[in-house]
Amino acid sequence: MPYVDGFLTPVPTANKEAYRKHAAEAADLFRNLGATRMIEAWGDDVPDGKVNDLKQSVQLKPDETVLFSWIEYPDAATGKAAGEKMANDPRTAEMMKNMPFDARRMVYASFDSILDQGAGGTPGYVDGFVVAVPDAKKDAYLAMARKAAGMFEKHGALRVVETWAADIPEGKVTDYTRATLREENENVVYSWIEWPDKPTRDATWEKIMADPEMQPGNDMPFDGKRMMWGGFVPILDEKLG
């Protein structure tokens, strides 16, 4: 299963095309570093949370949109080596110049995949989730995620991926620890569902929310009040490998 670098990025809404071009140029660098896929997904249906949410995670401004983006590597060794190479690659410094967003508020970390289900394809819509999960409840979370993934796939999802943080850098302005209000002995899960289109996604959620078996109980393996989620439209989907 892939090793993933997962990002949340605040981008001025007016800079959407400039950001897409910037990301497309960066894709060649990641291809040379062994990445197999890169997706940039533009915020479309990102709700306010009662405690925290994806917009708050990047301190989003009124004229900005939050992106949910990830880079996949075939394994952890390739992903970790890529990070080390980037730090010493002059192309990285060039890429960081004149970026069409405030990189200080970008949230990122590296993750090990714990579930990757579905045939995949080219998604027209993505649901993205970020949540803090107690380390002791990792197995319980994975069991719940497998059950949900089966339901999503049954109703048309192309792919469901769940990842468990392997390296969470401390940011100067924000980071996954602060965004999720992560407590001691908790880790961060970064996950997504790939859909063929938004209507399929909307119809599936309606069915699942009406299914008694899918309703959350008192044994949830995480604090649902701190889960962050939203719906996103891919603006870049590069198959690199």
C-alpha positions in Angstrom: 0.0 0.0 0.0 1.2 3.5 -0.7 3.1 5.9 1.5 1.4 9.3 1.4 2.3 12.9 1.9 -1.0 14.6 2.8 -1.6 18.4 2.6 -4.2 21.0 3.5 -3.5 24.3 1.7 -5.1 27.8 1.8 -5.1 29.3 -1.7 -6.5 32.7 -2.7 -9.6 31.8 -4.7 -8.5 34.2 -7.5 -5.2 32.2 -7.8 -6.9 28.9 -8.7 -5.4 28.6 -12.2 -2.0 29.9 -11.0 -2.0 27.2 -8.3 -2.9 24.5 -10.7 -0.1 25.4 -13.0 2.4 25.6 -10.1 1.3 22.1 -9.0 1.6 20.7 -12.5 5.2 22.0 -12.7 6.0 20.5 -9.4 4.7 17.1 -10.5 7.7 16.5 -12.7 10.0 16.9 -9.6 7.9 14.4 -7.7 7.9 12.0 -10.6 11.7 12.0 -10.6 11.7 11.4 -6.8 9.7 8.2 -7.3 6.1 9.4 -6.6 3.4 7.4 -8.4 0.4 9.8 -8.1 -0.4 13.5 -7.2 -3.8 14.9 -6.7 -4.8 18.5 -6.0 -8.5 18.8 -5.0 -10.3 22.2 -4.7 -12.7 22.8 -1.8 -16.3 22.6 -2.8 -18.4 21.5 0.2 -16.4 22.2 3.3 -18.6 22.7 6.3 -18.0 24.7 9.5 -17.3 22.5 12.5 -18.4 23.0 16.1 -14.9 22.5 17.5 -12.6 22.6 14.5 -12.7 22.1 10.7 -10.6 22.0 7.6 -10.9 25.8 7.1 -9.8 26.6 10.6 -6.9 24.1 10.2 -5.2 26.5 7.7 -6.6 29.7 9.2 -8.5 30.3 6.0 -9.3 33.8 5.0 -12.6 34.9 3.4 -11.1 35.2 -0.1 -9.4 31.8 0.1 -10.3 28.2 -0.7 -8.9 25.2 1.2 -7.4 22.3 -0.9 -7.1 18.7 0.1 -4.1 17.2 -1.7 -1.8 14.2 -1.6 1.2 12.6 -3.2 1.6 8.8 -3.3 4.8 6.8 -3.2 5.0 3.0 -3.7 6.5 2.5 -0.2 7.8 4.2 2.9 11.5 3.9 1.8 10.8 5.8 -1.5 8.7 8.4 0.3 11.3 9.1 3.0 14.1 9.2 0.5 12.2 11.7 -1.6 11.8 14.0 1.4 15.6 13.9 2.0 16.4 14.5 -1.7 14.0 17.5 -1.9 15.8 19.2 1.0 19.0 19.2 -1.1 17.6 19.7 -4.6 18.0 23.2 -6.0 14.7 22.7 -7.9 12.9 22.7 -4.5 14.1 26.2 -3.7 13.1 27.4 -7.1 9.7 25.8 -6.7 9.3 27.7 -3.4 9.7 31.1 -5.1 6.6 33.2 -5.9 4.2 30.5 -4.7 0.5 31.4 -5.3 -0.4 30.7 -1.7 0.8 31.3 1.9 3.0 28.3 2.5 3.3 29.2 6.2 -0.3 28.1 6.7 0.0 24.9 4.6 -0.4 21.7 6.8 1.4 18.6 5.8 2.6 15.3 7.1 3.6 11.8 5.9 1.4 8.8 6.4 1.5 5.0 6.2 -1.6 3.5 4.4 -3.6 1.1 6.6 -6.4 0.5 4.1 -6.6 0.9 0.3 -9.8 -0.5 -1.1 -11.4 -0.3 -4.6 -10.3 -0.5 -8.2 -9.6 3.2 -8.4 -9.9 5.3 -11.6 -10.2 9.0 -12.4 -12.2 10.6 -9.7 -14.6 13.5 -10.4 -15.0 14.2 -6.7 -13.2 13.5 -3.4 -14.3 13.4 0.2 -11.4 14.2 2.5 -11.2 13.5 6.3 -8.7 14.3 9.0 -9.1 13.1 12.6 -7.1 12.3 15.7 -7.4 8.7 16.9 -6.1 7.2 20.1 -3.1 4.9 19.5 -4.8 2.2 21.5 -7.8 2.3 19.3 -6.0 1.9 15.9 -7.4 -1.6 15.4 -10.9 -0.6 16.3 -10.7 2.3 14.0 -9.5 0.1 11.1 -12.3 -2.3 11.7 -14.8 0.5 11.5 -13.1 1.9 8.4 -13.2 -1.5 6.6 -16.9 -1.8 7.3 -17.6 1.8 6.0 -15.3 1.2 2.9 -17.4 -1.8 1.9 -20.6 0.3 2.0 -19.0 3.2 0.0 -17.7 0.8 -2.6 -21.1 -1.0 -2.8 -22.7 2.4 -3.6 -20.3 3.5 -6.3 -17.0 4.7 -4.6 -14.0 4.2 -6.8 -11.5 3.9 -4.0 -11.3 4.4 -0.2 -7.9 5.1 1.5 -7.1 5.4 5.2 -3.6 6.4 6.4 -1.9 6.6 9.8 0.6 9.4 10.5 4.2 8.4 10.3 5.8 11.8 10.6 4.0 15.0 11.7 6.2 18.1 11.5 5.7 20.9 13.9 4.7 24.0 11.9 5.5 27.7 12.7 1.8 28.8 12.3 -0.2 25.6 12.2 0.1 21.8 11.8 -1.9 18.6 12.1 -1.4 18.4 15.8 -2.9 21.9 16.4 -5.5 21.4 13.6 -6.9 18.2 15.1 -6.4 19.3 18.7 -4.4 16.1 19.1 -4.0 14.9 22.6 -1.2 12.8 24.2 -1.2 9.2 22.9 -3.3 10.1 19.8 -2.2 9.9 16.2 -3.6 11.6 13.0 -5.6 9.8 10.4 -5.7 11.3 6.9 -8.2 9.6 4.6 -10.3 10.1 1.5 -13.0 8.6 -0.7 -12.7 8.9 -4.5 -16.0 9.2 -6.4 -16.8 9.2 -10.1 -18.8 12.4 -9.6 -20.6 14.5 -7.0 -24.1 13.2 -7.7 -22.9 9.7 -6.9 -21.3 10.9 -3.8 -24.4 12.8 -2.6 -26.7 9.9 -3.3 -24.5 7.5 -1.5 -24.2 9.7 1.6 -28.0 10.0 1.7 -28.4 6.2 1.6 -25.7 5.6 4.2 -27.1 8.2 6.6 -30.4 6.5 6.4 -28.9 3.1 7.1 -29.3 2.2 10.8 -26.2 -0.1 10.7 -24.1 2.9 9.7 -25.2 5.2 12.5 -22.4 6.1 15.0 -22.8 4.4 18.3 -21.3 5.0 21.8 -18.2 2.9 20.9 -16.7 5.3 18.3 -12.9 4.8 18.4 -12.3 8.6 18.2 -13.8 11.9 19.2 -16.3 12.6 16.4 -16.6 16.3 17.4 -13.0 16.8 16.3 -13.3 15.1 12.9 -12.7 17.4 10.0 -14.1 16.7 6.6 -15.2 18.2 3.3 -16.0 17.6 -0.4 -13.4 18.5 -3.1 -13.2 18.7 -6.9 -9.9 17.5 -8.4 -8.1 20.2 -10.4 -5.0 18.0 -11.0 -4.7 14.3 -11.1 -1.2 13.2 -12.3 -0.3 9.5 -12.7 3.5 9.7 -12.2 4.6 6.1 -12.0 
